Amino acid sequence: MIRYLIKATNKICKPRRQEQTSIFGNIFTRNVTYSDDGKPVFDINVDHTKSRVYVWGDHKNGKLGYYGEETEGFTPSKIHVLDSLQVSGISCGAEHSVAVNNDGKVMTWGLGEKFRLGHGEEESEGSPRLVEGLQHEHVISVTCGEQYTAALTESGDVYTWGDDSGRLFSSSGVLGHGNFDPQPYPKLIEAFREEDVRIVQIAGGKGHMVALDEHGGVWTWGKGEYGRLGNGEVGNVPTPEPVELFEEIPVKFVNSGEHHSCAIDDEGQVWLWGRNERGQLGIGGGLTMDMYCIESFPTELAANEDEHEVNELDGVYVGCGTTNSIMIADNNEVYAWGSGGWLAPHRMSVLSQKNVWKAECGGGTFYAITTDGEMYTWSKSGFMGNSKALGHGKGGFNSQVAQPTLVEAFKEQNLHVIDVAVGKNHAMAIVQEL
């Protein structure tokens, strides 16, 4: 049984009263606890024996898992080989995918180049294949970068594999082993053990990583270009280093986009840093298309004075994409920004009263999951938003979806969405098949 905690308040309060509501019978239940200030805390329980994995979008290099077929799936389709494996976590890279199940086993598929699949060779895989190098570890979560993959174990260790070298100025040290060497098999990041640090969350960007330790400290490593490591520098760092600001400000959540990163501290304040040429930091004042528009230190999320005082709200969850970001606030509203459109958080009024508890970004695209198991997707623009990954049965720049729109395919098949992972041009969801 995997438990997803959905906090509608950042406050840690003694429960005032408790109600339990069965949403999907014995498969999916939601416990609602009310804090002292009357705000709800949603506690969702998922039985992953009933979970299935659906994929859609561009299928180049077999990243949709359709046994090597080079097709595009604009409508979500099931990866049948994963039906009996109780998948509990998923992630999408640029050209590969990864999943982990309740037994802690990891499977990868898609483009094999640069050893990103962890099988010891560079052969591509058209369907999920077990990563044998992790069979003796119990993995609880996975994340993908462009050319690498990482796994977090139950004991707080981090394993990485892949290779982001091979192109001019591209070696970053994102694998975290103190060098710039490729790793064809999963390899433990020794630095955390040496520092006696237990990691509880990991997030992968294009060439950098962010990790959260059990005491609320934030660690970054890899490519420093655009200030995405948050240490004030732009040089590459091949070994995990703590972000100095968060040594004094404990953090409860981290995430990473292509060239930017974010954190939510214990008080609910959202921090962002890295590249901001398309407004993905949400701090306003960005110079659209200016590649030198960056923040090399964590910066507080700014308010949008024209609409809502976002800086007066607490962040519950933040998703980061290529050039865009999305936030769930403690007032149950969803705010989105970036992709050359909104330079500060913009409230998605369509999602008001929808009880969104999970939100993610892809290649200019946005995704929101409600506690009722519905998924809404949209893109800011046809140019930046890759509509083939939206799941509405159509693709191409002329088929943009500008406002949050229900993915009807899941509703029509009585499928309830539990989780979503998004790459540049493909997406994957864990659903309950009832």
Backbone hydrogen bonds in HBPLUS format (Angstrom, degrees):
<---DONOR---> <-ACCEPTOR-->    atom                        ^
c    i                          cat <-CA-CA->   ^        H-A-AA   ^      H-
h    n   atom  resd res      DA  || num        DHA   H-A  angle D-A-AA Bond
n    s   type  num  typ     dist DA aas  dist angle  dist       angle   num
A0002-ILE N   A0046-VAL O   3.39 MM  44  5.63 154.9  2.46 165.1 161.8     1
A0046-VAL N   A0002-ILE O   3.15 MM  44  5.63 175.6  2.15 174.8 174.9     2
A0004-TYR N   A0044-ILE O   2.88 MM  40  5.19 154.6  1.94 165.3 168.4     3
A0044-ILE N   A0004-TYR O   2.94 MM  40  5.19 148.6  2.05 177.5 168.3     4
A0006-ILE N   A0042-PHE O   2.76 MM  36  4.84 150.8  1.85 161.3 163.6     5
A0042-PHE N   A0006-ILE O   2.78 MM  36  4.84 122.7  2.11 168.4 170.9     6
A0016-ARG N   A0034-TYR O   2.69 MM  18  5.51 175.8  1.69 175.4 174.1     7
A0034-TYR N   A0017-ARG O   3.13 MM  17  5.64 174.1  2.14 164.6 165.5     8
A0019-GLU N   A0032-VAL O   2.93 MM  13  5.28 170.7  1.94 160.7 163.9     9
A0032-VAL N   A0019-GLU O   2.85 MM  13  5.28 161.8  1.89 161.0 165.6    10
A0021-THR N   A0030-ARG O   3.02 MM   9  5.51 168.6  2.03 167.6 167.3    11
A0030-ARG N   A0021-THR O   3.07 MM   9  5.51 167.9  2.09 167.7 169.0    12
A0024-PHE N   A0028-PHE O   3.06 MM   4  4.90 169.8  2.07 157.7 154.8    13
A0027-ILE N   A0024-PHE O   3.29 MM   3  5.75 155.7  2.35 132.2 131.7    14
A0047-ASP N   A0027-ILE O   3.36 MM  20  5.62 148.5  2.46 163.3 168.4    15
A0029-THR N   A0045-ASN O   3.34 MM  16  5.42 156.2  2.40 143.0 149.1    16
A0045-ASN N   A0029-THR O   2.96 MM  16  5.42 166.8  1.97 157.8 162.0    17
A0031-ASN N   A0043-ASP O   2.78 MM  12  4.86 173.1  1.78 144.4 145.5    18
A0043-ASP N   A0031-ASN O   2.77 MM  12  4.86 152.0  1.85 152.7 158.8    19
A0033-THR N   A0041-VAL O   3.07 MM   8  5.11 172.8  2.08 142.9 144.5    20
A0041-VAL N   A0033-THR O   2.69 MM   8  5.11 141.1  1.84 151.6 164.9    21
A0035-SER N   A0039-LYS O   3.07 MM   4  5.58 168.4  2.08 155.5 154.9    22
A0038-GLY N   A0035-SER O   2.92 MM   3  5.24 161.6  1.96 116.4 119.4    23
A0050-LYS N   A0047-ASP O   3.15 MM   3  6.05 167.4  2.17 121.7 125.6    24
A0051-SER N   A0048-HIS O   3.24 MM   3  4.71 164.1  2.27  93.7  98.4    25
A0052-ARG N   A0431-VAL O   2.89 MM 379  5.31 149.3  1.98 147.2 155.5    26
A0431-VAL N   A0052-ARG O   2.84 MM 379  5.31 163.9  1.86 153.7 159.1    27
A0079-ILE N   A0053-VAL O   2.93 MM  26  5.83 163.3  1.95 162.1 162.5    28
A0054-TYR N   A0429-ALA O   2.90 MM 375  5.27 162.3  1.93 153.8 159.7    29
A0429-ALA N   A0054-TYR O   2.81 MM 375  5.27 159.3  1.86 154.8 160.3    30
A0055-VAL N   A0077-SER O   2.82 MM  22  5.49 157.5  1.86 153.3 154.9    31
A0077-SER N   A0055-VAL O   2.93 MM  22  5.49 158.1  1.97 149.5 154.6    32
A0056-TRP N   A0427-ALA O   3.14 MM 371  5.65 149.4  2.24 152.6 151.8    33
A0427-ALA N   A0056-TRP O   2.99 MM 371  5.65 162.6  2.02 160.2 162.6    34
A0057-GLY N   A0073-GLY O   2.60 MM  16  5.12 161.8  1.63 134.7 141.5    35
A0073-GLY N   A0057-GLY O   3.05 MM  16  5.12 153.1  2.12 155.5 151.3    36
A0058-ASP N   A0425-ASN O   2.92 MM 367  5.76 168.4  1.93 162.1 158.8    37
A0062-GLY N   A0059-HIS O   3.00 MM   3  5.43 143.7  2.14 145.0 140.3    38
A0065-GLY N   A0062-GLY O   3.06 MM   3  5.60 161.7  2.09 117.0 122.9    39
A0069-GLU N   A0066-TYR O   3.18 MM   3  5.67 171.5  2.18 120.5 123.2    40
A0067-TYR N   A0126-GLY O   2.77 MM  59  4.36 116.9  2.17 137.6 133.0    41
A0393-GLY N   A0074-PHE O   3.05 MM 319  4.49 151.9  2.13 128.6 119.7    42
A0082-LEU N   A0079-ILE O   3.13 MM   3  5.88 159.4  2.17 120.7 126.5    43
A0083-ASP N   A0080-HIS O   3.03 MM   3  5.31 169.9  2.05 117.8 120.5    44
A0085-LEU N   A0082-LEU O   3.17 MM   3  5.32 166.9  2.19 114.2 118.0    45
A0102-ASN N   A0086-GLN O   2.98 MM  16  5.83 142.3  2.13 146.0 154.3    46
A0088-SER N   A0100-VAL O   2.84 MM  12  5.99 159.7  1.88 145.3 151.7    47
A0089-GLY N   A0100-VAL O   3.14 MM  11  5.12 148.9  2.24 150.7 146.9    48
A0100-VAL N   A0089-GLY O   2.89 MM  11  5.12 153.5  1.96 143.2 144.8    49
A0091-SER N   A0098-VAL O   2.99 MM   7  5.39 141.1  2.14 155.8 152.8    50
A0098-VAL N   A0091-SER O   3.03 MM   7  5.39 153.5  2.10 160.0 158.1    51
A0093-GLY N   A0096-HIS O   2.80 MM   3  5.10 169.4  1.81 154.5 155.8    52
A0111-LEU N   A0095-GLU O   2.88 MM  16  5.61 170.9  1.89 161.4 158.3    53
A0097-SER N   A0109-TRP O   2.88 MM  12  5.50 162.0  1.91 158.1 160.4    54
A0109-TRP N   A0097-SER O   3.10 MM  12  5.50 150.8  2.18 148.8 149.1    55
A0099-ALA N   A0107-MET O   2.88 MM   8  5.29 153.4  1.95 153.3 160.0    56
A0107-MET N   A0099-ALA O   2.87 MM   8  5.29 162.7  1.90 156.2 160.2    57
A0101-ASN N   A0105-LYS O   3.04 MM   4  5.59 149.1  2.14 146.7 156.2    58
A0104-GLY N   A0101-ASN O   2.90 MM   3  5.40 160.0  1.94 120.1 123.5    59
A0139-VAL N   A0104-GLY O   3.19 MM  35  4.28 165.2  2.21 114.3 111.6    60
A0131-VAL N   A0106-VAL O   2.83 MM  25  5.62 163.1  1.86 159.1 156.3    61
A0108-THR N   A0129-ARG O   2.99 MM  21  5.47 154.4  2.05 147.7 146.5    62
A0129-ARG N   A0108-THR O   2.99 MM  21  5.47 149.8  2.08 137.2 145.4    63
A0110-GLY N   A0125-GLU O   2.71 MM  15  5.09 160.1  1.74 141.1 148.1    64
A0125-GLU N   A0110-GLY O   2.90 MM  15  5.09 158.3  1.95 148.0 152.6    65
A0115-PHE N   A0112-GLY O   3.11 MM   3  5.69 126.8  2.41 146.2 145.4    66
A0118-GLY N   A0115-PHE O   3.12 MM   3  5.65 155.2  2.19 116.3 123.1    67
A0120-GLY N   A0184-PRO O   3.06 MM  64  4.48 133.9  2.28 146.2 136.0    68
A0134-LEU N   A0131-VAL O   3.21 MM   3  6.00 169.4  2.22 122.5 125.2    69
A0135-GLN N   A0132-GLU O   3.21 MM   3  5.27 170.9  2.22 114.6 114.5    70
A0137-GLU N   A0134-LEU O   3.03 MM   3  5.30 165.8  2.05 116.4 119.1    71
A0154-GLU N   A0138-HIS O   2.79 MM  16  5.76 147.9  1.89 167.7 174.6    72
A0140-ILE N   A0152-LEU O   2.79 MM  12  5.93 163.7  1.82 159.0 163.1    73
A0152-LEU N   A0141-SER O   2.92 MM  11  5.34 169.7  1.93 154.1 156.0    74
A0143-THR N   A0150-ALA O   3.02 MM   7  5.37 153.0  2.10 148.1 149.2    75
A0150-ALA N   A0143-THR O   2.91 MM   7  5.37 158.4  1.96 163.8 164.5    76
A0145-GLY N   A0148-TYR O   3.03 MM   3  5.15 176.1  2.03 137.8 138.7    77
A0146-GLU N   A0206-LYS O   3.45 MM  60  4.96 164.4  2.48 116.6 120.9    78
A0163-ASP N   A0147-GLN O   3.21 MM  16  6.04 156.4  2.27 161.4 159.2    79
A0149-THR N   A0161-TRP O   2.97 MM  12  5.61 155.5  2.04 158.5 163.0    80
A0161-TRP N   A0149-THR O   3.04 MM  12  5.61 145.4  2.17 159.1 163.6    81
A0151-ALA N   A0159-TYR O   2.83 MM   8  5.20 153.8  1.89 150.5 156.7    82
A0159-TYR N   A0151-ALA O   2.91 MM   8  5.20 163.7  1.93 153.2 158.7    83
A0153-THR N   A0157-ASP O   2.93 MM   4  5.30 164.6  1.95 152.1 156.7    84
A0156-GLY N   A0153-THR O   3.03 MM   3  5.34 164.3  2.05 112.1 116.8    85
A0199-ILE N   A0156-GLY O   3.11 MM  43  4.56 166.4  2.13 125.6 122.8    86
A0189-ILE N   A0158-VAL O   2.88 MM  31  5.76 158.7  1.92 179.0 172.4    87
A0160-THR N   A0187-LYS O   3.03 MM  27  5.50 156.1  2.09 142.5 143.7    88
A0187-LYS N   A0160-THR O   2.99 MM  27  5.50 151.6  2.07 139.3 147.0    89
A0162-GLY N   A0183-GLN O   2.84 MM  21  5.21 160.7  1.88 138.9 145.6    90
A0183-GLN N   A0162-GLY O   2.88 MM  21  5.21 166.3  1.89 154.7 159.5    91
A0170-SER N   A0167-ARG O   3.04 MM   3  5.35 152.1  2.12 141.8 134.9    92
A0176-GLY N   A0173-GLY O   3.04 MM   3  5.80 164.6  2.07 123.2 127.8    93
A0178-GLY N   A0238-PRO O   2.88 MM  60  4.62 157.7  1.93 136.6 129.1    94
A0193-ARG N   A0190-GLU O   3.04 MM   3  5.37 117.6  2.44 107.0 121.9    95
A0194-GLU N   A0190-GLU O   2.95 MM   4  6.21 161.4  1.98 160.1 166.3    96
A0195-GLU N   A0191-ALA O   3.02 MM   4  6.21 142.9  2.16 142.7 151.9    97
A0197-VAL N   A0192-PHE O   2.81 MM   5  4.98 177.6  1.81 153.8 154.5    98
A0196-ASP N   A0193-ARG O   3.03 MM   3  4.80 155.7  2.09  99.4 106.8    99
A0214-GLU N   A0198-ARG O   2.96 MM  16  5.91 146.1  2.08 169.7 174.1   100
A0200-VAL N   A0212-LEU O   2.80 MM  12  5.82 171.0  1.80 162.2 164.6   101
A0212-LEU N   A0201-GLN O   2.90 MM  11  5.11 158.6  1.94 145.7 149.0   102
A0203-ALA N   A0210-VAL O   2.87 MM   7  5.24 143.0  2.01 160.6 162.6   103
A0210-VAL N   A0203-ALA O   2.93 MM   7  5.24 160.0  1.97 157.5 162.7   104
A0205-GLY N   A0208-HIS O   2.73 MM   3  5.06 168.7  1.74 162.0 161.2   105
A0206-LYS N   A0258-GLU O   3.20 MM  52  4.67 160.2  2.24 115.7 120.9   106
A0223-LYS N   A0207-GLY O   2.80 MM  16  5.38 178.9  1.80 143.5 143.9   107
A0209-MET N   A0221-TRP O   2.96 MM  12  5.62 157.7  2.01 159.7 163.4   108
A0221-TRP N   A0209-MET O   3.25 MM  12  5.62 145.8  2.38 144.7 147.9   109
A0211-ALA N   A0219-TRP O   2.81 MM   8  5.04 151.5  1.89 148.7 152.9   110
A0219-TRP N   A0211-ALA O   2.85 MM   8  5.04 162.7  1.88 149.3 153.1   111
A0213-ASP N   A0217-GLY O   2.89 MM   4  5.29 164.1  1.92 152.8 157.9   112
A0216-GLY N   A0213-ASP O   3.05 MM   3  5.52 166.1  2.07 122.2 123.4   113
A0251-VAL N   A0216-GLY O   2.90 MM  35  4.47 154.2  1.97 114.9 123.5   114
A0243-VAL N   A0218-VAL O   2.81 MM  25  5.62 158.1  1.86 152.5 153.7   115
A0220-THR N   A0241-GLU O   2.96 MM  21  5.62 159.2  2.01 155.7 156.5   116
A0241-GLU N   A0220-THR O   3.03 MM  21  5.62 162.5  2.07 147.7 151.9   117
A0222-GLY N   A0237-VAL O   2.64 MM  15  5.01 167.1  1.65 147.7 151.1   118
A0237-VAL N   A0222-GLY O   2.85 MM  15  5.01 163.9  1.88 145.1 148.3   119
A0227-GLY N   A0224-GLY O   2.92 MM   3  5.46 136.4  2.12 147.0 146.8   120
A0230-GLY N   A0227-GLY O   3.17 MM   3  5.80 162.0  2.20 120.1 125.1   121
A0232-GLY N   A0296-SER O   2.94 MM  64  4.60 149.8  2.03 142.9 134.7   122
A0246-PHE N   A0243-VAL O   3.07 MM   3  5.81 131.2  2.32 120.3 130.6   123
A0247-GLU N   A0244-GLU O   3.04 MM   3  5.40 165.2  2.06 116.5 119.5   124
A0248-GLU N   A0245-LEU O   3.36 MM   3  6.12 162.7  2.39 115.4 119.3   125
A0266-ASP N   A0250-PRO O   2.99 MM  16  5.87 149.9  2.08 147.9 144.1   126
A0252-LYS N   A0264-ILE O   2.86 MM  12  5.93 168.5  1.88 162.5 164.1   127
A0264-ILE N   A0253-PHE O   2.90 MM  11  5.16 152.7  1.97 142.5 145.7   128
A0255-ASN N   A0262-CYS O   3.18 MM   7  5.34 152.4  2.26 134.7 133.1   129
A0262-CYS N   A0255-ASN O   2.98 MM   7  5.34 154.6  2.05 150.2 144.8   130
A0257-GLY N   A0260-HIS O   2.69 MM   3  5.06 169.1  1.70 148.3 152.0   131
A0258-GLU N   A0321-GLY O   2.99 MM  63  6.17 154.1  2.06 133.1 136.4   132
A0275-ARG N   A0259-HIS O   3.04 MM  16  5.58 170.5  2.05 138.3 140.3   133
A0261-SER N   A0273-TRP O   2.90 MM  12  5.54 159.1  1.95 160.1 165.3   134
A0273-TRP N   A0261-SER O   3.10 MM  12  5.54 151.8  2.18 146.4 147.9   135
A0263-ALA N   A0271-TRP O   2.92 MM   8  5.17 145.2  2.04 143.6 147.5   136
A0271-TRP N   A0263-ALA O   2.80 MM   8  5.17 164.9  1.82 161.9 164.4   137
A0265-ASP N   A0269-GLN O   2.99 MM   4  5.49 159.0  2.03 153.7 155.7   138
A0268-GLY N   A0265-ASP O   2.90 MM   3  5.34 164.2  1.92 118.0 122.6   139
A0315-GLY N   A0268-GLY O   2.72 MM  47  5.00 175.3  1.72 140.3 140.8   140
A0301-LEU N   A0270-VAL O   2.99 MM  31  5.65 154.7  2.06 156.7 153.4   141
A0272-LEU N   A0299-THR O   2.93 MM  27  5.33 159.8  1.97 143.2 147.8   142
A0299-THR N   A0272-LEU O   2.82 MM  27  5.33 160.2  1.86 140.9 147.0   143
A0274-GLY N   A0295-GLU O   2.70 MM  21  5.10 157.5  1.75 144.4 151.9   144
A0295-GLU N   A0274-GLY O   2.89 MM  21  5.10 149.4  1.98 139.5 149.7   145
A0276-ASN N   A0293-CYS O   2.75 MM  17  5.31 145.9  1.87 170.7 160.5   146
A0279-GLY N   A0276-ASN O   3.14 MM   3  4.96 168.2  2.16 105.0 107.3   147
A0289-MET N   A0277-GLU O   2.82 MM  12  5.05 142.1  1.97 143.8 146.7   148
A0340-GLY N   A0278-ARG O   2.85 MM  62  4.29 165.9  1.87 126.5 126.7   149
A0282-GLY N   A0279-GLY O   3.18 MM   3  5.70 156.9  2.23 114.9 121.4   150
A0284-GLY N   A0343-LEU O   2.96 MM  59  4.83 141.3  2.12 152.8 140.7   151
A0290-ASP N   A0287-LEU O   2.87 MM   3  5.40 150.8  1.96 147.3 145.5   152
A0293-CYS N   A0290-ASP O   3.06 MM   3  5.57 161.1  2.10 122.7 123.1   153
A0307-GLU N   A0304-ASN O   3.03 MM   3  5.70 157.6  2.08 119.9 126.0   154
A0310-VAL N   A0308-HIS O   2.94 MM   2  5.53 125.6  2.24 108.4  92.3   155
A0312-GLU N   A0309-GLU O   3.02 MM   3  5.61 162.3  2.05 116.0 121.7   156
A0313-LEU N   A0310-VAL O   2.94 MM   3  5.24 164.3  1.97 113.3 118.3   157
A0330-ASP N   A0314-ASP O   2.82 MM  16  5.32 139.2  1.99 152.7 159.4   158
A0316-VAL N   A0328-ILE O   2.76 MM  12  5.44 165.1  1.78 168.6 165.4   159
A0317-TYR N   A0328-ILE O   3.37 MM  11  5.17 151.9  2.46 134.9 137.5   160
A0328-ILE N   A0317-TYR O   2.85 MM  11  5.17 159.4  1.90 148.0 153.4   161
A0319-GLY N   A0326-ILE O   2.79 MM   7  5.13 157.4  1.84 147.7 155.5   162
A0326-ILE N   A0319-GLY O   2.92 MM   7  5.13 147.6  2.03 148.2 151.3   163
A0321-GLY N   A0324-ASN O   2.81 MM   3  5.15 166.7  1.83 159.4 155.0   164
A0322-THR N   A0362-GLY O   3.10 MM  40  6.09 166.2  2.11 139.5 139.2   165
A0339-SER N   A0323-THR O   2.61 MM  16  5.09 151.7  1.68 154.2 147.1   166
A0325-SER N   A0337-TRP O   2.96 MM  12  5.57 161.8  1.99 156.9 157.4   167
A0337-TRP N   A0325-SER O   3.08 MM  12  5.57 157.6  2.13 155.0 152.8   168
A0327-MET N   A0335-TYR O   2.75 MM   8  5.17 159.9  1.79 157.4 163.0   169
A0335-TYR N   A0327-MET O   2.86 MM   8  5.17 163.9  1.89 152.8 158.4   170
A0329-ALA N   A0333-GLU O   2.97 MM   4  5.56 173.5  1.97 169.4 171.3   171
A0332-ASN N   A0329-ALA O   2.99 MM   3  5.54 145.2  2.11 123.2 124.7   172
A0348-MET N   A0334-VAL O   2.84 MM  14  5.67 170.9  1.85 163.7 164.0   173
A0336-ALA N   A0346-HIS O   2.93 MM  10  5.23 157.9  1.98 137.9 140.0   174
A0346-HIS N   A0336-ALA O   2.88 MM  10  5.23 152.5  1.95 136.1 145.1   175
A0338-GLY N   A0342-TRP O   2.77 MM   4  5.38 167.2  1.78 149.6 154.1   176
A0341-GLY N   A0338-GLY O   3.19 MM   3  5.71 167.5  2.21 115.3 119.0   177
A0351-LEU N   A0348-MET O   2.96 MM   3  5.75 150.7  2.05 122.1 129.3   178
A0352-SER N   A0349-SER O   3.10 MM   3  5.22 163.9  2.13 107.6 112.6   179
A0354-LYS N   A0351-LEU O   3.08 MM   3  5.30 147.4  2.19 136.4 131.7   180
A0371-THR N   A0355-ASN O   3.04 MM  16  5.93 141.9  2.19 147.6 155.5   181
A0357-TRP N   A0369-ILE O   2.95 MM  12  6.17 155.7  2.01 161.7 166.4   182
A0369-ILE N   A0358-LYS O   2.81 MM  11  5.20 163.5  1.84 160.7 162.6   183
A0360-GLU N   A0367-TYR O   2.93 MM   7  5.13 149.9  2.02 132.8 142.4   184
A0367-TYR N   A0360-GLU O   2.90 MM   7  5.13 143.6  2.03 158.5 153.7   185
A0362-GLY N   A0365-THR O   3.02 MM   3  4.94 153.0  2.09 126.2 129.4   186
A0364-GLY N   A0362-GLY O   2.86 MM   2  5.60 130.5  2.11 110.2  94.9   187
A0386-ASN N   A0363-GLY O   3.28 MM  23  6.05 150.3  2.37 153.9 162.2   188
A0366-PHE N   A0378-TRP O   2.74 MM  12  5.34 154.9  1.81 167.9 167.7   189
A0378-TRP N   A0366-PHE O   3.12 MM  12  5.34 147.4  2.23 139.1 142.6   190
A0368-ALA N   A0376-TYR O   2.86 MM   8  5.17 148.3  1.96 152.4 159.1   191
A0376-TYR N   A0368-ALA O   2.85 MM   8  5.17 161.0  1.89 152.4 158.7   192
A0370-THR N   A0374-GLU O   2.94 MM   4  5.36 159.2  1.98 151.5 157.9   193
A0373-GLY N   A0370-THR O   3.01 MM   3  5.42 157.8  2.06 115.8 117.9   194
A0417-VAL N   A0373-GLY O   2.81 MM  44  4.59 156.5  1.86 130.8 123.3   195
A0407-VAL N   A0375-MET O   2.89 MM  32  5.83 161.2  1.92 174.9 169.2   196
A0377-THR N   A0405-THR O   3.04 MM  28  5.47 157.0  2.09 142.2 141.0   197
A0405-THR N   A0377-THR O   3.11 MM  28  5.47 157.2  2.17 131.2 137.4   198
A0379-SER N   A0401-VAL O   2.75 MM  22  5.63 162.2  1.78 153.5 158.2   199
A0385-GLY N   A0381-SER O   2.73 MM   4  5.26 145.0  1.85 140.6 152.3   200
A0389-ALA N   A0386-ASN O   3.20 MM   3  6.10 169.5  2.21 125.1 128.3   201
A0390-LEU N   A0387-SER O   3.15 MM   3  5.27 162.3  2.18 116.2 115.3   202
A0399-SER N   A0396-GLY O   3.15 MM   3  5.66 157.9  2.20 121.4 122.2   203
A0412-GLU N   A0408-GLU O   2.82 MM   4  5.95 167.0  1.84 167.3 170.5   204
A0413-GLN N   A0409-ALA O   3.33 MM   4  6.37 143.0  2.47 134.1 141.9   205
A0415-LEU N   A0410-PHE O   2.79 MM   5  4.85 172.5  1.80 154.6 153.0   206
A0414-ASN N   A0411-LYS O   3.08 MM   3  4.98 162.9  2.11 105.9 109.6   207
A0416-HIS N   A0432-GLN O   3.16 MM  16  5.08 165.1  2.18 140.0 143.7   208
A0432-GLN N   A0416-HIS O   2.78 MM  16  5.08 151.0  1.86 139.5 148.9   209
A0418-ILE N   A0430-ILE O   2.69 MM  12  5.40 170.1  1.70 159.1 159.1   210
A0419-ASP N   A0430-ILE O   3.27 MM  11  5.10 154.1  2.34 135.7 137.7   211
A0430-ILE N   A0419-ASP O   2.99 MM  11  5.10 151.8  2.07 126.4 135.0   212
A0421-ALA N   A0428-MET O   2.81 MM   7  5.26 156.5  1.86 157.0 161.8   213
A0428-MET N   A0421-ALA O   2.88 MM   7  5.26 154.2  1.95 158.7 161.3   214
A0423-GLY N   A0426-HIS O   2.78 MM   3  5.25 171.7  1.79 169.8 168.8   215
